[in-house]
Amino acid sequence: MKHFLSFADLSAQTAMALVRRGAVMKAENFRSEQLSGKTIALIFEKASTRTRVSFEVAVRHLGGSTIFLTPADSQLGRSEPLRDTARVLSRYVDGLVVRTFAQANLEELARFGSIPVINALSDLLHPCQVLCDVLTMYERTPDLGSLIVAWVGDGNNMAHSWIEAAALFGFTLRLATPAGFEPDAQVVAAARAAGARLELGHDPKAAVRGAHYVNTDVWASMGQEAEAGARLAAFSGFQVDAALMALAHPQAKFLHCLPAHRGEEVSEEVFEGPQSIVFDQAENRLHIQKAILEWIFAQENTTYE
């Protein structure tokens, strides 16, 4: 049984195979009956547009069905232990796609359940999104190891998954965060031990200079709304605007996982400009979710390399 809780669940070969498979599925407008007769429960403690819709459609494209659960319409909102939820749902459905706060919630569901668990976002990591982002780069520059990717902004769950991905795909990752908003030191150390080429600092210009892809995210993520004012001040100077993009490679592209706060982490000019590929990136959520699901539910003796 496979889980996808973080990039640590993938070998470099499998990670690359998933990206290539996503590209093929996109080109073929892929459909199958692999999940025929199977039901996937989507457990979402956080609001979602792209993640929910892309996973629901992906399951249907593979012949399966979904059930959507939130704390408001399940016992999750009444503090039923996750280990009980895992054991009960394992007797009803065939897999869990979970969007939650603590990474430990995912680990507990995987430990006590007997069905696959996919991390659709936690406060620590967002691996499905970053795998989609790597597909978006691969479509334009298949030699991922030659790339310089810049991350400008918060050292958040997206930054953490980019850091983990750098160890698998071989690109150079430069991160510029305000002081006090650096990525988790353990995530960084583990990625460096696995061979990731990381450059951490506090200067957006240094991170972006010569980069092939420039990436950012909102400055206050879900659950951090009370910090929005303080973060707005702390992140002054970290907006990806035309002047910052001008320092990147002449053919550089702009990435954002969405939703975007125009005028904060990115200027309207960049977001709507010719370097922005954010909607291609958003589309690729569907194709990479299909690749993940196909891999998760492949026969045990099927190699995915």
C-alpha positions in Angstrom: 0.0 0.0 0.0 1.3 3.4 -0.9 0.8 6.8 0.7 1.8 10.3 -0.6 2.3 12.4 2.5 5.5 14.1 1.3 8.2 13.8 -1.3 10.0 11.4 1.1 7.5 8.8 -0.1 9.0 9.0 -3.6 12.3 7.9 -5.1 13.8 10.3 -7.6 12.9 7.8 -10.3 9.3 7.6 -9.3 9.0 11.3 -8.9 10.3 11.8 -12.4 8.0 9.1 -13.7 5.0 10.8 -12.2 5.9 14.1 -13.9 6.3 12.3 -17.3 3.1 10.4 -16.8 1.2 13.6 -16.0 2.5 15.1 -19.3 1.3 12.1 -21.2 -2.1 12.1 -19.5 -2.5 15.8 -20.4 -1.6 15.2 -24.1 -4.0 12.3 -24.3 -6.8 13.8 -22.3 -6.5 10.5 -20.4 -9.4 8.4 -19.2 -9.4 4.9 -17.7 -11.5 2.6 -15.5 -8.7 1.9 -13.0 -10.8 3.2 -10.1 -14.1 1.6 -11.3 -16.0 0.5 -8.2 -13.7 2.5 -5.9 -14.7 5.5 -3.7 -12.2 8.1 -2.5 -13.1 10.2 0.5 -11.9 13.8 0.4 -11.5 15.1 4.0 -11.0 18.9 3.9 -10.5 20.9 7.0 -9.6 23.9 4.9 -11.4 25.6 2.1 -10.3 24.7 -1.5 -11.0 25.4 -5.1 -8.3 23.9 -7.3 -7.4 21.0 -4.9 -10.9 19.8 -4.4 -12.1 20.2 -8.0 -8.9 18.7 -9.6 -9.0 15.6 -7.3 -12.7 15.1 -7.8 -12.4 15.3 -11.5 -9.3 13.2 -11.5 -11.0 10.4 -9.7 -13.9 10.5 -12.1 -11.5 10.5 -15.1 -10.1 7.2 -13.7 -13.6 5.7 -13.3 -14.1 6.2 -9.5 -16.4 8.2 -7.3 -15.8 10.6 -4.4 -17.3 11.6 -1.1 -16.5 15.1 0.3 -16.3 15.6 4.1 -15.7 18.6 6.2 -15.6 19.0 10.0 -19.1 20.7 9.7 -20.7 17.6 8.2 -18.8 14.8 10.0 -17.7 13.7 13.4 -14.3 15.4 12.7 -15.9 18.6 13.9 -16.8 16.9 17.2 -13.2 15.8 18.0 -13.6 12.1 17.2 -10.1 10.7 17.4 -8.4 10.5 14.0 -7.4 6.9 14.7 -11.1 6.0 15.0 -11.9 7.9 11.8 -9.1 6.1 10.0 -10.3 2.7 11.0 -13.9 3.3 10.2 -13.4 4.9 6.9 -11.0 2.1 5.9 -14.0 -0.2 6.0 -16.1 2.1 3.7 -13.9 3.7 1.1 -10.7 2.9 -0.8 -8.6 5.9 -0.2 -8.3 9.3 1.6 -7.4 12.7 0.1 -6.8 14.9 3.1 -6.4 18.7 3.4 -5.6 19.5 7.0 -3.6 21.6 9.4 -1.1 19.4 11.1 1.1 17.0 9.2 0.7 14.7 12.2 -3.0 14.3 11.3 -2.0 12.7 7.9 0.5 10.5 9.6 -2.0 9.3 12.1 -4.6 8.5 9.4 -2.0 6.6 7.5 -0.8 4.7 10.5 -4.2 3.6 11.8 -6.0 3.2 8.5 -5.6 0.4 6.0 -6.1 2.5 2.8 -3.9 5.0 1.0 -3.7 8.5 2.2 -2.7 11.5 0.0 -1.6 14.8 1.4 -3.8 17.5 -0.3 -2.1 20.2 1.9 -1.0 20.5 5.5 0.6 23.4 7.3 4.0 21.8 6.8 3.8 20.5 3.2 1.9 20.8 -0.1 3.5 18.0 -2.3 0.7 17.6 -4.8 0.9 21.3 -5.7 4.7 21.3 -6.1 4.6 18.1 -8.2 2.2 19.9 -10.5 4.6 22.9 -10.6 7.5 20.7 -11.6 5.3 19.3 -14.4 4.7 22.9 -15.5 8.4 23.5 -15.7 9.1 20.2 -17.3 6.8 21.0 -20.2 9.0 24.0 -21.1 12.4 22.8 -19.9 12.7 19.0 -19.6 16.2 19.2 -18.3 15.2 20.0 -14.8 18.7 19.7 -13.4 19.8 22.7 -15.4 17.2 25.0 -13.8 17.5 27.8 -11.2 14.2 28.2 -9.4 13.7 31.3 -7.1 11.2 31.3 -4.2 10.4 34.8 -2.9 8.3 35.2 0.3 7.3 33.0 3.2 9.1 29.9 4.3 5.8 28.1 4.4 4.4 24.7 3.3 4.9 25.5 -0.3 8.5 26.5 0.3 9.0 23.2 2.2 7.8 21.1 -0.6 9.9 23.0 -3.1 12.9 22.3 -0.8 12.1 18.6 -0.7 11.5 18.5 -4.5 14.9 20.1 -5.1 16.5 16.9 -3.7 14.6 14.7 -6.1 14.7 16.7 -9.3 18.1 18.3 -9.1 17.3 21.9 -9.8 19.0 24.7 -7.9 16.5 26.4 -5.5 17.1 29.9 -4.1 14.9 31.1 -1.3 14.6 34.7 -0.1 12.4 35.2 3.0 12.1 38.0 5.5 14.1 37.5 8.7 12.0 35.4 11.0 10.1 33.7 8.2 12.7 31.2 7.1 11.7 27.6 6.2 11.8 24.9 8.8 15.5 24.1 9.7 14.8 20.3 9.8 13.2 20.3 6.3 16.2 22.2 5.0 18.7 19.9 6.7 17.0 16.8 5.5 16.9 18.1 1.9 20.6 19.1 2.0 21.5 15.7 3.3 19.6 14.2 0.3 21.7 16.3 -2.1 19.5 19.4 -2.6 21.2 22.4 -4.0 19.7 25.2 -1.8 20.6 28.8 -1.4 18.9 30.6 1.5 18.9 34.3 2.2 16.9 37.5 2.8 17.5 39.3 -0.5 14.9 38.8 -3.3 17.2 40.3 -5.9 19.9 37.8 -5.1 17.4 34.9 -5.3 15.9 36.0 -8.6 19.0 37.1 -10.5 19.3 34.8 -13.5 16.5 32.4 -12.3 14.5 30.5 -14.9 11.4 30.3 -12.8 10.3 32.8 -10.1 7.8 31.6 -7.6 5.8 33.1 -4.7 2.8 32.5 -2.5 0.5 34.6 -0.4 2.1 36.3 2.6 -0.6 35.1 5.1 -1.8 31.5 4.5 -5.1 30.0 5.7 -5.1 30.1 9.5 -2.8 33.1 9.6 -5.4 35.8 8.9 -4.9 37.4 12.3 -1.2 38.0 11.3 -2.0 39.6 8.0 -1.2 43.2 9.1 2.1 42.3 10.7 3.1 40.2 7.7 2.3 42.9 5.3 4.8 45.1 7.0 7.4 42.3 7.4 7.2 41.4 3.7 7.7 44.9 2.4 10.1 44.7 -0.5 9.3 41.0 -1.3 6.7 41.7 -4.0 7.4 40.1 -7.3 7.0 43.0 -9.6 8.3 43.9 -13.1 11.6 45.3 -11.7 12.3 42.1 -9.8 11.4 39.9 -12.8 13.7 42.0 -15.0 16.6 40.5 -13.0 15.7 36.9 -13.9 16.6 35.0 -17.0 15.3 36.8 -20.1 12.9 33.9 -20.8 12.0 33.4 -17.1 8.4 32.4 -16.1 6.4 33.4 -13.1 4.7 30.7 -11.0 2.0 31.1 -8.2 -0.1 28.3 -6.7 -3.1 30.6 -6.3 -5.2 32.2 -5.1 -3.1 35.4 -5.5 -3.3 38.7 -3.7 -2.5 41.1 -6.5 -0.7 44.1 -5.2 0.8 42.2 -2.3 3.1 39.2 -3.1 2.8 39.9 -6.9 2.0 43.0 -9.0 -0.9 43.0 -11.4 1.6 43.6 -14.2 3.5 40.4 -13.5 0.5 38.3 -12.7 -1.3 39.2 -16.0 1.9 39.6 -18.0 3.5 37.4 -20.7 5.8 35.7 -18.2 3.0 34.4 -16.1 2.1 30.8 -16.6 -0.1 30.5 -13.5 -3.2 29.2 -15.3 -1.2 26.5 -17.2 0.1 25.7 -13.7 -3.4 25.5 -12.3 -4.6 23.3 -15.1 -1.8 20.8 -14.4 -3.2 20.1 -11.0 -5.7 17.8 -12.8 -3.2 15.9 -14.7 -0.7 15.4 -11.9 -3.5 14.3 -9.6 -4.5 11.6 -12.1 -0.8 10.5 -12.3 -0.7 10.3 -8.4 -3.9 8.3 -8.2 -2.8 5.9 -10.9 0.4 5.3 -9.1 -1.2 4.9 -5.7 -3.7 2.3 -7.0 -1.3 0.5 -9.4 -0.8 -3.2 -8.9 1.8 -3.9 -6.2 4.1 -5.5 -8.8 3.8 -2.6 -11.2 7.0 -0.6 -11.5 6.6 3.2 -11.8 10.0 4.4 -13.0 
